[in-house]
Amino acid sequence: MIRRPPRSTLFPYTTLFRSHRRKNIEQKSRIGGEAKKKIENKKKMSFISVSEDSHFPLQNLPYGVFSTKENPKHRLGVAIGDYILSLPEIKHLFRGPIMSQHSHVFDEPTLNAFMALGQDAWREARHNIKTLLSANETTLRDDVTLRHKAFVQQKEAVMHLPAKIGDYTDFYSSLDHATNCGVMFRSKENALVPNWKHLPVAYHGRASSIVPSGTPIRRPLGQTSTSPNSPPLFGPCKLLDFELEMAFFVGPPSTLGHPVSMADAEKHIFGMVLMNDWSARDIQKWEYVPLGPFTAKNFGTTISSWVVPMDALKPFLTSNYKQDPKPLPYLQHDDPYSFDIKLQAEIKPEGSKIPTVITTSNSKNLYWTMKQQLVHHTVTGCNLNPGDLLASGTISGPTPDSYGSMLELSWGGAKSIPLGGGQQRKFLQDGDEVILTGVYIINKV
């Protein structure tokens, strides 16, 4: 019997799931801000205690959906320090011109309705939340009864998918990743297919199997082939891999038959998550011609449970990847829309106490920006809906220690990846835990 995976968890203290019949491959996904130095500006501090190394300072304030053992209802919340601020409990405190008329969206079990309101509503809500959490604001700070109802410790919460995801598209936007795969599967001379530098290549994934960090992922069964002259074999995947990715949620919908222009693209981007598009490499190799990946990718895609709003990421904008040749006019934009987010993947074998960092990358390594991805997605008139998920594809850097998948790190299984305790990996084994982290650095004010 195959010993199989499954449970990913957002929080380090979550107990790993185990049973006598199954073992786990876990992914812990976090995206947050790391306060490297104490922030001295009092206006930027919260009355909620936030440690200097917390992923959830006042500058972050990501949105998520949670429940508790005492209250299993799915509720919208915002992470601050070790706590979750329950938005239904404070909806009456949203008194701005937009959110005072739409505070009912905070009673929804997902973020979709809030996402659909658009940038002005998001910014008003974020400003309101930051103000309420500020150290010098008394409305929430001094209301002991409301604070008791509104704040939940993260360790007592169960996280859920942040949105009802209707459609999911996975791009292939890292030049280094595409080149590495092309060299392995074709040749150095033909690494990139002719269209790659002219459009953001992508495929439509399976939305039904997108799960929040903490959800079991089973090792898939499928067809593989060891020789083009032999019939395929059926059995468990032997080359199970992770992919270090990021993804963004769509906000307001677009209209069927009407492409989104580059000038309007940013208005449709709500926020970002980390993503692991689990991949069965041996199944993929056999099935991907001529239409691309199918069952090798549809068995599970894990995202981090917290969605970081784009306004929280604005301070970390950086220059876009230099594109040569210049894309067609509808894909061109000069404003920076790449982000300096440091990415890391670790593996912790079953029974080990300390994970091993096996790669470090950065989201600025993406050749195609999110705006270009969204514009190209709609250029045919395809409509997008609130809660749709668009993913970056594996984010690899230019050096071997920055490759975003085990396929690249082991170079197709030709070399081993050293782990702690003398262990090695070429691909994932049952019981392995995969930890993805995304961090942007907040400097001293």
N, C-alpha and C positions, 0 to 999 in steps of 0.2 A: 504494500500500500504506500502511496506517495505521502510523504510528510509535507503538509502544505502550510502556507502563510495565513497571516492576516491581521493585523490590527495596527493602525497608525494612530498616534496620539499627539495632540497639540502641546500638552503640558508635560514637563519633565517628570512630574511626580505621579503621573497616571500609571497604574499597575498594568503590566503587560498581560494580555490575554493568553491563557494557555489552556489546553485541554489534553486529555490522554490520546485523542485521535488526530489532533492538528497542532502544528507549530506555526509560529508567526514570522512574517517579514513585516517590519514596522516602518512607517515613515512618520517622523515628527516634523511638522512644517510650521515654521514661524516666519513672519515678516514683521519687522518692527524697527524701532529706532534705538540705538545704543548710545546712552549719554556718557561719553568718554570723560567729560569734566563736569564738575558741579555747575549747574546753571544758576547764576547769581541774580539775574534779573527777576525780582519778586513777581512781576506781572506775568511771568511765564511759569510760575510755580503753582501747584495745586494744593488745596487743603488735604487731599488724599496723599498719604505718604508714598513716594515713589523712589525706589532705590536708584542709585546712579547707573547701575548696569541693567535696569529694567528695559524690556522691549516695548513698554507701554507708557511712555511719559506723556505729558500734556500736549506735546507737539505732534503726537501720533494720532490717538483717538480713532482706532479702527472700529468698523461696524461688524457685528456678528449676530448669530441667532443661537440662543441658549435655552436650556431648561434646567430644573433642579429636581432632586428626588421628592422634595416637598411639593413642588409645583411643576408637573410634567408638561405644562403648556409651553409651546415654543414662543419665545419672546425676543424682541430686538434689544440689543445692548451695545454699549461702547466700552472698550477696555481702557482702564486707567490703573496703572500700577498692578497690584494683585487682585483688583476688583473688577466687576462688571457693573456699569451704571445701566439699570433697567429703564429703557426709554418709555414704556407704557406708564410707568409710575410718575414720570415728570412731564408728560406731554402737555399738561396744562400750563407749563412754564415757557412754552414756545409761543412768544407773543409778537413775533415779527410779522410783517405784512403778508408773507407767503405761508409760513408754517402755522400761523394761528388759524389759517383757513384749511390746513391740510394735516393737522396733528393726528388725525385718525389713522394715518399710514403707520404710526408707531404701534398700533394695535394688531397689525398684520403679523402672520407667522413667518414671513420672509421679507427680504428687503426690496422685492420687485416694485411695489407701489412707490416707495421712497425713491428708488432709482429712476423711475419714470418721470419724476417731478422736474428734473433738470438742474443745471449748474447753480442758478440763483437760489433755488431752494436748498441745495446741498450746502452752499456757502453760508446761508443764513442759519441753517441748523447747526453747522459746525461752530460758527461764531457763538451761538447761543450756548452750546454745550461747553465750549472752552470758558466762557464767562461764568457759567454756573459752577464749574469745577475750580475756578481760580481761588487762590488763597484769600484774596481780599473781598470776595463776593459772599454775602451773608445768606442769600436766599435759601440755598441748599445746605450750606455749611452749618448754619445755626438751627436748622429745623430737624431736631433729633428724631422725631417720629417719621418724617419723610425719608431721612437718610437711612433709617433702619429698613424701610421698605424698598428703597431704590438701589441699594448696593448689595451685591452678592459676591462672595469670595469666588475667585476663578477656580479654586480647587474643589469647590462644591458644585460646579456647573458641568453640564454635559453640552458639548458644542454640536451644532447641526450645520447642514449646508446653508450658506447665507442667503441663497436665492433659489427659486424654482428655475432650473436651467432648461430652457426650451431647446436650444441648439448650441452646439459646441464645435468650434473650428480650431484645428491645431496647425500653426504655421511651421515653417522650416527656415527660420530667419537668421540663423547664425552662420556666417560665411565659413568660419573655421570648422564648425560641425559638418556642414554640407561638404566641405572640401575633404575632411578626413574620411567621411563615409564614401565619397566618390573614389578616393584613392584606394580604399580597401575593396570596394565592390567592382570598380571599373579599372582605372589606371590614373596615374598622376597627370597624364596629359589630358584625360577626359574626366577629370574629377567633377567639374560642375556641368550640369546639363545646360544647353544653350539658352534656356529661358531664365535661369536663376537670377541673374543680375538685372533683369528687366521687369520682374514682377515678384511680389511676395508669394512664393509657392506654399500651398496648404492642402489639407484634406479635411473632410468633414468627419468628426469623431462621433462616438456614441455617448449622448448626454445621460442616458439612464444609468450608466455605470460610473459616473462621477460621484465621488464620496468625500466626506470631510476627513481630515486627518484624525485617525483613531478608529477607522473602519477596517475590518479584516479584508485582505486581498489574497485570494487563493491562487496557487500556482496553476496556470491554465493547461488544459489538454489540447492537443491539436495535431495536425499533420506536419511532418518534417521530411526532408529528403537528404540523404547522404551522397547520392549519386544521380546525375541526370538520366542514367540508363537503368535505374532501378525504381521499382514502385515506391511510393511514399510510405512512411511508417506512422503509426498513431500511438501517442503516448504523452506523458507530461513534458512540458517545456524543460529543456536542459540548460538554456542560455537566458535566464531571466535577468532583466536589466532595469535600472531606473533611468529617468531622464530629468535633469536639473532644468526646470523651466519656470517662467512666470506667466501670468495670464491676467486679463482684465475683463471686468464685467461691463456690459453695455447698459447705458442709462436710458434716455428717452428713445422711443422707437423711431425708425425711419419708415418711409412710405414705399410700398411695393411699386416698382417702376420708376422710382426717383433715386438716382445715386446720391450719396452724401459727398459733398464737396470737401476739399482739403480745408477750406476756411471754416467749415462747420464740424469737422471730425472730432475735435476736442470736446465739443458739447455733448457727445454721445459716450464719453469714456468716464465711468463712475469711479472705479478704483481697482487696485491690484491685489493679487494673491500669489503665493508660491504654488507651484504645481509639479507633480511627479506623474508623468505619463508612463506607467509601467509597461514594459515592452518585452515580448517573447521573441528574441532575435532569431532563433532557429525556425520558428513558425513563420516569422516575417519573411525570411529569406526565400522560403518555398512559395509563399502565397502572393507576394507583393507585385509581381508582374502579371497583367499589365496595368492594373488599376490602383496600385498602392496598398498600404497596410489595411487589414480587415480584422480578423480575429486575433492577430498578434498585438493589437492595441485596444480591443473593445472590452477586455475583461476587467479593467479597473484603471481609473485615473483619480489621483488623490490631490485635493487642494487644501491649503491652509484655511482654517475656519474664520480667520479675521480678514476683512477687506480693508486695506489701507486706502483712504480717499486720495484723489490726485492732488488736492491742495496741500496735503501733508507731505507730498513728495516734491512739490515745486522747488523747495530750496536745493534739491539734489539734481536739478536739470543740468545736463552737460552737452557738449557738442555732439551732433549726430555723426554716425559712422560715415566716412567719406565714400560716396557712391560713384563708381566709375565702371561703365559709362553712366551719364546722367539718365535717370529714368524719364519716361514720357511725362509731358507737362502735368497731367492730372495727378501724378504721384509725387510731384516736386513740392517741397516746402523748406524754407530757409531757417525758420525758427527752431531752436533746439527742442527736441522731444525724446531724448534719450536720458536715462537716469543712472546716476552713480550709486548703484545698490550692490554691495558686496555679497556674493553668494558662496555658499559652502555646502559640501555634502560629506557626511560621515557614515561609517558602517560600524555597528556594534554587534559582533557575533553573539549568539545565544550563550549565556553563562559569563560573558565578559562584563566587567564593571565600567570600563572606560571605552568610549568610541574612538575610532581612528579617522582623522580627517584625510579623505582621499582626493579631494579636489577643491580648489577655490577659483571662482570665476566672478564675472561682473555683468550686470544687465546691459551696461554700455557696450558690450561686445556684440550686440545685435546689429546686423546690417540694415534691416528694415525696421522703421519705427512703428509704434502702435497706430499712429494716424495713417500711415501708408497702408498698413494691414486693413484697417477699417474701411478706408476709401476704396481699395481694390476689391474688398469683399462685396461692396455695394455697387460697383461700377456697372454691373449688368442690370441693376434695378432690384437686386435681391434686398429684401427688407430685413432689418434687425429688430429685435424686441428686447424690452427690459429684462435683464437677467441672462441674456445670451453670454456665452463665455468664449473669448478669443485668446488662444495661447500662443506663446512665442516660438515653441519648438525648443529643442535642447540648446542651452546657452553654453557654448565652449569658447575658450580664449585661445590665443595663438601658441601657447606652450603646453607641453604634456601634462603639467600639474594643474592646468585649468580646463581640461576636457570635461564635458558635462555628462558623460555616460560611461559605463563600464566597457561598452563596445569599443570606445576610443581609448580609455585608460589601459585596457588589456590588449589593445590593437587587434581586435577580433579573436581574442583568446590566445594570442601568440606569447604574451608575457603575463606574469602574475602581479597582482597588486598587494603589497605587504600591509598586513594589519598588525595590531598589537598582539603580544603573546606568541609571536612566531607564526601566526596564521597568515594565510594568503587567500586571495580570491581572484578569479577571472570573471565570474558572474556570481549572482546572488545564490546563497544556499538557504535552505529552510532554517528558520530561527534567526536569520539576520535582521537587524533593525537598521533602517536607513533614515538618517536625520538630515533634513534640508533646512538651511537657515539663510535668511536674507536680512541684511543689516545696512542701514544708512547711518552715517555718523553725524551727531549733533555736536557742533563745536561750542566752546565756551562763549557766552554772549558778552 
